[in-house]
Amino acid sequence: MKKLFFAVAFLFASPVLADNDPNRPTDRIAADLGIEEVVFIECFKPVNPEPGKYPTGTQQRANKAILLPCLQKANPAISNDRLDAVMDKYRPEGAFRK
């Protein structure tokens, strides 16, 4: 019973991550963008990141064409530069534009 309790406690204490990119902390990304976490998760669902790799320019533009307008519906103040900065901050393989 103790093991089950600790397993459940661990799961609930872990940060929530996007389903199709399990390395990004959606709670912190959403907070940095000034939106609800569920909004970020829903907007990110159709995005196709390639785990462990930097996106090509074409991939990045395609993903951003999906993600940015969706996020801006929740917070029109999110700019292209702000989205880049936040996503780079939490990119598992490190910042893209350093």
Biopython code that builds the backbone (N, CA, C, O; Angstrom):
import numpy as np
from Bio.PDB.StructureBuilder import StructureBuilder

atoms = [
    (1, "MET", "N", (0.825, -1.193, 0.000)),
    (1, "MET", "CA", (0.000, 0.000, 0.000)),
    (1, "MET", "C", (0.871, 1.260, 0.000)),
    (1, "MET", "O", (0.548, 2.236, -0.678)),
    (2, "LYS", "N", (1.983, 1.243, 0.763)),
    (2, "LYS", "CA", (2.871, 2.404, 0.796)),
    (2, "LYS", "C", (3.468, 2.680, -0.581)),
    (2, "LYS", "O", (3.590, 3.831, -1.001)),
    (3, "LYS", "N", (3.840, 1.601, -1.280)),
    (3, "LYS", "CA", (4.423, 1.775, -2.613)),
    (3, "LYS", "C", (3.421, 2.422, -3.564)),
    (3, "LYS", "O", (3.779, 3.294, -4.355)),
    (4, "LEU", "N", (2.179, 1.994, -3.482)),
    (4, "LEU", "CA", (1.141, 2.565, -4.330)),
    (4, "LEU", "C", (0.959, 4.048, -4.018)),
    (4, "LEU", "O", (0.841, 4.867, -4.929)),
    (5, "PHE", "N", (0.936, 4.388, -2.747)),
    (5, "PHE", "CA", (0.781, 5.781, -2.340)),
    (5, "PHE", "C", (1.913, 6.635, -2.905)),
    (5, "PHE", "O", (1.667, 7.716, -3.441)),
    (6, "PHE", "N", (3.152, 6.156, -2.789)),
    (6, "PHE", "CA", (4.288, 6.928, -3.283)),
    (6, "PHE", "C", (4.283, 7.025, -4.805)),
    (6, "PHE", "O", (4.676, 8.050, -5.363)),
    (7, "ALA", "N", (3.846, 5.979, -5.469)),
    (7, "ALA", "CA", (3.764, 6.021, -6.927)),
    (7, "ALA", "C", (2.739, 7.058, -7.372)),
    (7, "ALA", "O", (2.999, 7.837, -8.290)),
    (8, "VAL", "N", (1.586, 7.071, -6.731)),
    (8, "VAL", "CA", (0.545, 8.042, -7.067)),
    (8, "VAL", "C", (1.017, 9.454, -6.734)),
    (8, "VAL", "O", (0.812, 10.378, -7.522)),
    (9, "ALA", "N", (1.639, 9.627, -5.586)),
    (9, "ALA", "CA", (2.146, 10.943, -5.183)),
    (9, "ALA", "C", (3.192, 11.442, -6.179)),
    (9, "ALA", "O", (3.212, 12.625, -6.519)),
    (10, "PHE", "N", (4.054, 10.550, -6.643)),
    (10, "PHE", "CA", (5.079, 10.928, -7.614)),
    (10, "PHE", "C", (4.448, 11.387, -8.924)),
    (10, "PHE", "O", (4.863, 12.393, -9.499)),
    (11, "LEU", "N", (3.457, 10.659, -9.389)),
    (11, "LEU", "CA", (2.795, 11.018, -10.642)),
    (11, "LEU", "C", (2.149, 12.389, -10.562)),
    (11, "LEU", "O", (2.235, 13.174, -11.507)),
    (12, "PHE", "N", (1.508, 12.680, -9.453)),
    (12, "PHE", "CA", (0.847, 13.970, -9.320)),
    (12, "PHE", "C", (1.829, 15.101, -9.054)),
    (12, "PHE", "O", (1.500, 16.262, -9.293)),
    (13, "ALA", "N", (3.008, 14.798, -8.573)),
    (13, "ALA", "CA", (4.012, 15.822, -8.304)),
    (13, "ALA", "C", (4.834, 16.145, -9.545)),
    (13, "ALA", "O", (5.487, 17.187, -9.597)),
    (14, "SER", "N", (4.812, 15.277, -10.532)),
    (14, "SER", "CA", (5.587, 15.483, -11.749)),
    (14, "SER", "C", (4.942, 16.565, -12.602)),
    (14, "SER", "O", (3.719, 16.698, -12.615)),
    (15, "PRO", "N", (5.760, 17.344, -13.320)),
    (15, "PRO", "CA", (5.167, 18.358, -14.187)),
    (15, "PRO", "C", (4.405, 17.698, -15.327)),
    (15, "PRO", "O", (4.755, 16.605, -15.773)),
    (16, "VAL", "N", (3.373, 18.365, -15.787)),
    (16, "VAL", "CA", (2.594, 17.857, -16.912)),
    (16, "VAL", "C", (3.368, 18.168, -18.184)),
    (16, "VAL", "O", (3.917, 19.260, -18.332)),
    (17, "LEU", "N", (3.412, 17.214, -19.093)),
    (17, "LEU", "CA", (4.161, 17.371, -20.321)),
    (17, "LEU", "C", (3.234, 17.184, -21.510)),
    (17, "LEU", "O", (2.227, 16.482, -21.417)),
    (18, "ALA", "N", (3.573, 17.808, -22.620)),
    (18, "ALA", "CA", (2.761, 17.664, -23.829)),
    (18, "ALA", "C", (2.821, 16.223, -24.310)),
    (18, "ALA", "O", (3.887, 15.608, -24.317)),
    (19, "ASP", "N", (1.669, 15.682, -24.714)),
    (19, "ASP", "CA", (1.593, 14.289, -25.141)),
    (19, "ASP", "C", (2.539, 13.965, -26.283)),
    (19, "ASP", "O", (3.195, 12.923, -26.265)),
    (20, "ASN", "N", (2.619, 14.842, -27.275)),
    (20, "ASN", "CA", (3.447, 14.528, -28.423)),
    (20, "ASN", "C", (4.859, 15.084, -28.304)),
    (20, "ASN", "O", (5.627, 14.999, -29.263)),
    (21, "ASP", "N", (5.218, 15.639, -27.181)),
    (21, "ASP", "CA", (6.585, 16.066, -26.881)),
    (21, "ASP", "C", (6.764, 15.942, -25.378)),
    (21, "ASP", "O", (6.622, 16.924, -24.648)),
    (22, "PRO", "N", (7.074, 14.741, -24.913)),
    (22, "PRO", "CA", (7.073, 14.469, -23.474)),
    (22, "PRO", "C", (8.168, 15.156, -22.675)),
    (22, "PRO", "O", (8.292, 14.913, -21.475)),
    (23, "ASN", "N", (8.961, 16.003, -23.307)),
    (23, "ASN", "CA", (10.052, 16.652, -22.589)),
    (23, "ASN", "C", (9.786, 18.104, -22.218)),
    (23, "ASN", "O", (10.625, 18.737, -21.579)),
    (24, "ARG", "N", (8.651, 18.635, -22.602)),
    (24, "ARG", "CA", (8.371, 20.045, -22.320)),
    (24, "ARG", "C", (7.414, 20.197, -21.142)),
    (24, "ARG", "O", (6.359, 19.563, -21.112)),
    (25, "PRO", "N", (7.777, 21.033, -20.177)),
    (25, "PRO", "CA", (6.910, 21.274, -19.014)),
    (25, "PRO", "C", (5.790, 22.255, -19.365)),
    (25, "PRO", "O", (5.978, 23.471, -19.311)),
    (26, "THR", "N", (4.650, 21.727, -19.718)),
    (26, "THR", "CA", (3.559, 22.564, -20.215)),
    (26, "THR", "C", (3.076, 23.586, -19.203)),
    (26, "THR", "O", (2.628, 24.668, -19.582)),
    (27, "ASP", "N", (3.161, 23.261, -17.925)),
    (27, "ASP", "CA", (2.708, 24.212, -16.909)),
    (27, "ASP", "C", (3.567, 25.471, -16.906)),
    (27, "ASP", "O", (3.043, 26.579, -16.794)),
    (28, "ARG", "N", (4.868, 25.310, -17.026)),
    (28, "ARG", "CA", (5.777, 26.461, -17.004)),
    (28, "ARG", "C", (5.725, 27.243, -18.317)),
    (28, "ARG", "O", (5.797, 28.472, -18.320)),
    (29, "ILE", "N", (5.602, 26.527, -19.421)),
    (29, "ILE", "CA", (5.491, 27.210, -20.716)),
    (29, "ILE", "C", (4.233, 28.072, -20.734)),
    (29, "ILE", "O", (4.279, 29.243, -21.112)),
    (30, "ALA", "N", (3.116, 27.489, -20.327)),
    (30, "ALA", "CA", (1.850, 28.228, -20.308)),
    (30, "ALA", "C", (1.948, 29.456, -19.403)),
    (30, "ALA", "O", (1.489, 30.539, -19.769)),
    (31, "ALA", "N", (2.540, 29.289, -18.236)),
    (31, "ALA", "CA", (2.682, 30.422, -17.313)),
    (31, "ALA", "C", (3.519, 31.535, -17.948)),
    (31, "ALA", "O", (3.174, 32.712, -17.836)),
    (32, "ASP", "N", (4.611, 31.167, -18.609)),
    (32, "ASP", "CA", (5.462, 32.168, -19.254)),
    (32, "ASP", "C", (4.748, 32.884, -20.402)),
    (32, "ASP", "O", (5.049, 34.039, -20.704)),
    (33, "LEU", "N", (3.804, 32.194, -21.036)),
    (33, "LEU", "CA", (3.048, 32.801, -22.134)),
    (33, "LEU", "C", (1.791, 33.524, -21.658)),
    (33, "LEU", "O", (1.122, 34.194, -22.444)),
    (34, "GLY", "N", (1.473, 33.389, -20.379)),
    (34, "GLY", "CA", (0.298, 34.060, -19.830)),
    (34, "GLY", "C", (-1.011, 33.430, -20.271)),
    (34, "GLY", "O", (-2.004, 34.128, -20.478)),
    (35, "ILE", "N", (-1.013, 32.108, -20.415)),
    (35, "ILE", "CA", (-2.226, 31.387, -20.812)),
    (35, "ILE", "C", (-2.443, 30.212, -19.865)),
    (35, "ILE", "O", (-1.566, 29.869, -19.072)),
    (36, "GLU", "N", (-3.609, 29.605, -19.959)),
    (36, "GLU", "CA", (-3.906, 28.412, -19.165)),
    (36, "GLU", "C", (-3.161, 27.222, -19.766)),
    (36, "GLU", "O", (-2.973, 27.138, -20.980)),
    (37, "GLU", "N", (-2.747, 26.320, -18.909)),
    (37, "GLU", "CA", (-2.013, 25.140, -19.364)),
    (37, "GLU", "C", (-2.810, 24.315, -20.373)),
    (37, "GLU", "O", (-2.255, 23.829, -21.358)),
    (38, "VAL", "N", (-4.111, 24.156, -20.128)),
    (38, "VAL", "CA", (-4.933, 23.358, -21.050)),
    (38, "VAL", "C", (-4.960, 23.979, -22.446)),
    (38, "VAL", "O", (-5.060, 23.261, -23.441)),
    (39, "VAL", "N", (-4.871, 25.294, -22.524)),
    (39, "VAL", "CA", (-4.837, 25.972, -23.822)),
    (39, "VAL", "C", (-3.551, 25.605, -24.555)),
    (39, "VAL", "O", (-3.576, 25.272, -25.739)),
    (40, "PHE", "N", (-2.428, 25.669, -23.844)),
    (40, "PHE", "CA", (-1.159, 25.313, -24.485)),
    (40, "PHE", "C", (-1.186, 23.868, -24.968)),
    (40, "PHE", "O", (-0.777, 23.583, -26.093)),
    (41, "ILE", "N", (-1.659, 22.967, -24.136)),
    (41, "ILE", "CA", (-1.702, 21.548, -24.507)),
    (41, "ILE", "C", (-2.556, 21.343, -25.756)),
    (41, "ILE", "O", (-2.152, 20.625, -26.671)),
    (42, "GLU", "N", (-3.720, 21.963, -25.800)),
    (42, "GLU", "CA", (-4.603, 21.818, -26.964)),
    (42, "GLU", "C", (-3.971, 22.418, -28.220)),
    (42, "GLU", "O", (-4.037, 21.824, -29.295)),
    (43, "CYS", "N", (-3.364, 23.587, -28.084)),
    (43, "CYS", "CA", (-2.729, 24.226, -29.238)),
    (43, "CYS", "C", (-1.525, 23.424, -29.732)),
    (43, "CYS", "O", (-1.226, 23.429, -30.926)),
    (44, "PHE", "N", (-0.836, 22.740, -28.826)),
    (44, "PHE", "CA", (0.375, 22.004, -29.176)),
    (44, "PHE", "C", (0.071, 20.641, -29.794)),
    (44, "PHE", "O", (0.936, 20.063, -30.452)),
    (45, "LYS", "N", (-1.121, 20.124, -29.600)),
    (45, "LYS", "CA", (-1.444, 18.771, -30.091)),
    (45, "LYS", "C", (-1.158, 18.561, -31.576)),
    (45, "LYS", "O", (-0.586, 17.530, -31.928)),
    (46, "PRO", "N", (-1.528, 19.492, -32.470)),
    (46, "PRO", "CA", (-1.257, 19.242, -33.890)),
    (46, "PRO", "C", (0.185, 19.533, -34.322)),
    (46, "PRO", "O", (0.532, 19.320, -35.484)),
    (47, "VAL", "N", (1.022, 20.015, -33.409)),
    (47, "VAL", "CA", (2.422, 20.314, -33.717)),
    (47, "VAL", "C", (3.208, 19.002, -33.695)),
    (47, "VAL", "O", (2.953, 18.127, -32.868)),
    (48, "ASN", "N", (4.162, 18.881, -34.611)),
    (48, "ASN", "CA", (4.932, 17.639, -34.715)),
    (48, "ASN", "C", (6.419, 17.873, -34.493)),
    (48, "ASN", "O", (7.178, 17.965, -35.458)),
    (49, "PRO", "N", (6.850, 17.971, -33.232)),
    (49, "PRO", "CA", (8.276, 18.139, -32.970)),
    (49, "PRO", "C", (9.016, 16.827, -33.216)),
    (49, "PRO", "O", (8.447, 15.743, -33.088)),
    (50, "GLU", "N", (10.268, 16.943, -33.565)),
    (50, "GLU", "CA", (11.094, 15.756, -33.723)),
    (50, "GLU", "C", (11.955, 15.656, -32.467)),
    (50, "GLU", "O", (12.913, 16.414, -32.316)),
    (51, "PRO", "N", (11.626, 14.725, -31.558)),
    (51, "PRO", "CA", (12.320, 14.640, -30.270)),
    (51, "PRO", "C", (13.836, 14.538, -30.412)),
    (51, "PRO", "O", (14.356, 13.775, -31.227)),
    (52, "GLY", "N", (14.526, 15.327, -29.597)),
    (52, "GLY", "CA", (15.976, 15.262, -29.541)),
    (52, "GLY", "C", (16.691, 15.970, -30.679)),
    (52, "GLY", "O", (17.914, 15.877, -30.786)),
    (53, "LYS", "N", (15.955, 16.676, -31.532)),
    (53, "LYS", "CA", (16.585, 17.360, -32.656)),
    (53, "LYS", "C", (16.036, 18.774, -32.773)),
    (53, "LYS", "O", (14.883, 19.045, -32.438)),
    (54, "TYR", "N", (16.897, 19.669, -33.260)),
    (54, "TYR", "CA", (16.421, 21.007, -33.573)),
    (54, "TYR", "C", (15.540, 20.910, -34.813)),
    (54, "TYR", "O", (15.832, 20.120, -35.710)),
    (55, "PRO", "N", (14.484, 21.687, -34.881)),
    (55, "PRO", "CA", (13.642, 21.643, -36.081)),
    (55, "PRO", "C", (14.356, 22.312, -37.260)),
    (55, "PRO", "O", (15.124, 23.257, -37.076)),
    (56, "THR", "N", (14.100, 21.822, -38.444)),
    (56, "THR", "CA", (14.602, 22.519, -39.629)),
    (56, "THR", "C", (13.800, 23.809, -39.758)),
    (56, "THR", "O", (12.771, 23.971, -39.101)),
    (57, "GLY", "N", (14.258, 24.711, -40.587)),
    (57, "GLY", "CA", (13.520, 25.951, -40.799)),
    (57, "GLY", "C", (12.110, 25.686, -41.294)),
    (57, "GLY", "O", (11.158, 26.341, -40.869)),
    (58, "THR", "N", (11.983, 24.723, -42.193)),
    (58, "THR", "CA", (10.669, 24.367, -42.733)),
    (58, "THR", "C", (9.768, 23.801, -41.647)),
    (58, "THR", "O", (8.597, 24.169, -41.555)),
    (59, "GLN", "N", (10.310, 22.904, -40.820)),
    (59, "GLN", "CA", (9.519, 22.322, -39.720)),
    (59, "GLN", "C", (9.099, 23.398, -38.734)),
    (59, "GLN", "O", (7.956, 23.426, -38.277)),
    (60, "GLN", "N", (10.029, 24.281, -38.410)),
    (60, "GLN", "CA", (9.732, 25.326, -37.439)),
    (60, "GLN", "C", (8.616, 26.243, -37.945)),
    (60, "GLN", "O", (7.704, 26.583, -37.190)),
    (61, "ARG", "N", (8.682, 26.641, -39.203)),
    (61, "ARG", "CA", (7.641, 27.513, -39.763)),
    (61, "ARG", "C", (6.290, 26.807, -39.810)),
    (61, "ARG", "O", (5.259, 27.410, -39.514)),
    (62, "ALA", "N", (6.297, 25.529, -40.181)),
    (62, "ALA", "CA", (5.040, 24.766, -40.245)),
    (62, "ALA", "C", (4.420, 24.622, -38.858)),
    (62, "ALA", "O", (3.214, 24.805, -38.693)),
    (63, "ASN", "N", (5.241, 24.296, -37.864)),
    (63, "ASN", "CA", (4.735, 24.147, -36.497)),
    (63, "ASN", "C", (4.237, 25.478, -35.944)),
    (63, "ASN", "O", (3.198, 25.540, -35.287)),
    (64, "LYS", "N", (4.985, 26.536, -36.217)),
    (64, "LYS", "CA", (4.595, 27.849, -35.700)),
    (64, "LYS", "C", (3.317, 28.356, -36.365)),
    (64, "LYS", "O", (2.524, 29.052, -35.731)),
    (65, "ALA", "N", (3.112, 28.013, -37.637)),
    (65, "ALA", "CA", (1.892, 28.422, -38.339)),
    (65, "ALA", "C", (0.657, 27.813, -37.688)),
    (65, "ALA", "O", (-0.440, 28.360, -37.798)),
    (66, "ILE", "N", (0.831, 26.694, -37.018)),
    (66, "ILE", "CA", (-0.259, 26.044, -36.282)),
    (66, "ILE", "C", (-0.350, 26.603, -34.864)),
    (66, "ILE", "O", (-1.431, 26.964, -34.397)),
    (67, "LEU", "N", (0.783, 26.670, -34.194)),
    (67, "LEU", "CA", (0.820, 26.990, -32.768)),
    (67, "LEU", "C", (0.531, 28.460, -32.454)),
    (67, "LEU", "O", (-0.296, 28.751, -31.590)),
    (68, "LEU", "N", (1.192, 29.377, -33.135)),
    (68, "LEU", "CA", (1.083, 30.793, -32.778)),
    (68, "LEU", "C", (-0.339, 31.347, -32.885)),
    (68, "LEU", "O", (-0.799, 31.982, -31.935)),
    (69, "PRO", "N", (-1.054, 31.142, -33.983)),
    (69, "PRO", "CA", (-2.425, 31.683, -34.043)),
    (69, "PRO", "C", (-3.342, 31.100, -32.967)),
    (69, "PRO", "O", (-4.202, 31.798, -32.429)),
    (70, "CYS", "N", (-3.155, 29.839, -32.667)),
    (70, "CYS", "CA", (-3.970, 29.205, -31.623)),
    (70, "CYS", "C", (-3.694, 29.849, -30.262)),
    (70, "CYS", "O", (-4.624, 30.157, -29.517)),
    (71, "LEU", "N", (-2.419, 30.051, -29.944)),
    (71, "LEU", "CA", (-2.050, 30.668, -28.670)),
    (71, "LEU", "C", (-2.529, 32.117, -28.605)),
    (71, "LEU", "O", (-2.961, 32.585, -27.552)),
    (72, "GLN", "N", (-2.451, 32.821, -29.725)),
    (72, "GLN", "CA", (-2.861, 34.225, -29.756)),
    (72, "GLN", "C", (-4.362, 34.399, -29.550)),
    (72, "GLN", "O", (-4.805, 35.474, -29.146)),
    (73, "LYS", "N", (-5.141, 33.373, -29.816)),
    (73, "LYS", "CA", (-6.574, 33.445, -29.518)),
    (73, "LYS", "C", (-6.786, 33.572, -28.012)),
    (73, "LYS", "O", (-7.717, 34.242, -27.564)),
    (74, "ALA", "N", (-5.920, 32.927, -27.238)),
    (74, "ALA", "CA", (-6.016, 32.989, -25.780)),
    (74, "ALA", "C", (-5.321, 34.227, -25.219)),
    (74, "ALA", "O", (-5.754, 34.781, -24.208)),
    (75, "ASN", "N", (-4.248, 34.657, -25.870)),
    (75, "ASN", "CA", (-3.503, 35.829, -25.411)),
    (75, "ASN", "C", (-2.927, 36.542, -26.636)),
    (75, "ASN", "O", (-1.855, 36.174, -27.115)),
    (76, "PRO", "N", (-3.625, 37.553, -27.144)),
    (76, "PRO", "CA", (-3.164, 38.266, -28.340)),
    (76, "PRO", "C", (-1.794, 38.930, -28.177)),
    (76, "PRO", "O", (-1.172, 39.304, -29.172)),
    (77, "ALA", "N", (-1.324, 39.080, -26.960)),
    (77, "ALA", "CA", (-0.025, 39.712, -26.728)),
    (77, "ALA", "C", (1.150, 38.785, -27.031)),
    (77, "ALA", "O", (2.295, 39.237, -27.034)),
    (78, "ILE", "N", (0.900, 37.508, -27.286)),
    (78, "ILE", "CA", (1.996, 36.579, -27.591)),
    (78, "ILE", "C", (2.506, 36.891, -28.996)),
    (78, "ILE", "O", (1.783, 36.753, -29.983)),
    (79, "SER", "N", (3.760, 37.312, -29.062)),
    (79, "SER", "CA", (4.379, 37.620, -30.352)),
    (79, "SER", "C", (5.213, 36.427, -30.819)),
    (79, "SER", "O", (5.460, 35.485, -30.066)),
    (80, "ASN", "N", (5.632, 36.493, -32.055)),
    (80, "ASN", "CA", (6.513, 35.467, -32.597)),
    (80, "ASN", "C", (7.799, 35.377, -31.769)),
    (80, "ASN", "O", (8.253, 34.284, -31.431)),
    (81, "ASP", "N", (8.378, 36.533, -31.449)),
    (81, "ASP", "CA", (9.618, 36.550, -30.665)),
    (81, "ASP", "C", (9.415, 35.985, -29.265)),
    (81, "ASP", "O", (10.268, 35.258, -28.755)),
    (82, "ARG", "N", (8.286, 36.318, -28.646)),
    (82, "ARG", "CA", (8.011, 35.802, -27.292)),
    (82, "ARG", "C", (7.856, 34.288, -27.323)),
    (82, "ARG", "O", (8.396, 33.590, -26.465)),
    (83, "LEU", "N", (7.121, 33.777, -28.307)),
    (83, "LEU", "CA", (6.955, 32.331, -28.428)),
    (83, "LEU", "C", (8.303, 31.656, -28.628)),
    (83, "LEU", "O", (8.577, 30.629, -28.007)),
    (84, "ASP", "N", (9.152, 32.219, -29.488)),
    (84, "ASP", "CA", (10.489, 31.656, -29.695)),
    (84, "ASP", "C", (11.279, 31.612, -28.395)),
    (84, "ASP", "O", (11.894, 30.597, -28.070)),
    (85, "ALA", "N", (11.261, 32.715, -27.654)),
    (85, "ALA", "CA", (12.033, 32.796, -26.411)),
    (85, "ALA", "C", (11.562, 31.765, -25.389)),
    (85, "ALA", "O", (12.379, 31.100, -24.752)),
    (86, "VAL", "N", (10.259, 31.634, -25.235)),
    (86, "VAL", "CA", (9.723, 30.685, -24.251)),
    (86, "VAL", "C", (9.996, 29.247, -24.682)),
    (86, "VAL", "O", (10.424, 28.427, -23.870)),
    (87, "MET", "N", (9.754, 28.942, -25.941)),
    (87, "MET", "CA", (9.972, 27.570, -26.399)),
    (87, "MET", "C", (11.456, 27.204, -26.324)),
    (87, "MET", "O", (11.794, 26.078, -25.961)),
    (88, "ASP", "N", (12.342, 28.144, -26.664)),
    (88, "ASP", "CA", (13.775, 27.871, -26.548)),
    (88, "ASP", "C", (14.185, 27.639, -25.101)),
    (88, "ASP", "O", (15.035, 26.795, -24.817)),
    (89, "LYS", "N", (13.586, 28.381, -24.200)),
    (89, "LYS", "CA", (13.903, 28.242, -22.776)),
    (89, "LYS", "C", (13.662, 26.815, -22.296)),
    (89, "LYS", "O", (14.417, 26.301, -21.472)),
    (90, "TYR", "N", (12.622, 26.180, -22.804)),
    (90, "TYR", "CA", (12.256, 24.841, -22.344)),
    (90, "TYR", "C", (12.577, 23.742, -23.353)),
    (90, "TYR", "O", (12.181, 22.594, -23.153)),
    (91, "ARG", "N", (13.280, 24.068, -24.426)),
    (91, "ARG", "CA", (13.649, 23.068, -25.425)),
    (91, "ARG", "C", (14.613, 22.074, -24.780)),
    (91, "ARG", "O", (15.666, 22.481, -24.288)),
    (92, "PRO", "N", (14.283, 20.783, -24.770)),
    (92, "PRO", "CA", (15.120, 19.788, -24.093)),
    (92, "PRO", "C", (16.560, 19.759, -24.597)),
    (92, "PRO", "O", (17.480, 19.493, -23.823)),
    (93, "GLU", "N", (16.761, 20.025, -25.866)),
    (93, "GLU", "CA", (18.115, 19.967, -26.419)),
    (93, "GLU", "C", (18.825, 21.313, -26.363)),
    (93, "GLU", "O", (19.919, 21.456, -26.909)),
    (94, "GLY", "N", (18.229, 22.286, -25.720)),
    (94, "GLY", "CA", (18.848, 23.593, -25.551)),
    (94, "GLY", "C", (18.266, 24.628, -26.491)),
    (94, "GLY", "O", (17.524, 24.300, -27.417)),
    (95, "ALA", "N", (18.606, 25.867, -26.246)),
    (95, "ALA", "CA", (18.068, 26.972, -27.040)),
    (95, "ALA", "C", (18.467, 26.836, -28.500)),
    (95, "ALA", "O", (19.582, 26.426, -28.821)),
    (96, "PHE", "N", (17.548, 27.182, -29.366)),
    (96, "PHE", "CA", (17.731, 27.043, -30.808)),
    (96, "PHE", "C", (18.566, 28.177, -31.383)),
    (96, "PHE", "O", (19.323, 27.965, -32.331)),
    (97, "ARG", "N", (18.444, 29.362, -30.832)),
    (97, "ARG", "CA", (19.040, 30.549, -31.435)),
    (97, "ARG", "C", (20.238, 31.113, -30.685)),
    (97, "ARG", "O", (20.479, 32.317, -30.768)),
    (98, "LYS", "N", (20.979, 30.322, -29.976)),
    (98, "LYS", "CA", (22.128, 30.872, -29.227)),
    (98, "LYS", "C", (23.332, 31.047, -30.111)),
    (98, "LYS", "O", (24.379, 31.496, -29.646)),
]
sb = StructureBuilder()
sb.init_structure("model")
sb.init_model(0)
sb.init_chain("A")
sb.init_seg("    ")
for serial, (resi, resn, name, xyz) in enumerate(atoms, 1):
    if name == "N":
        sb.init_residue(resn, " ", resi, " ")
    sb.init_atom(name, np.array(xyz, "f"), 0.0, 1.0, " ", f" {name:<3s}", serial, name[0])
structure = sb.get_structure()
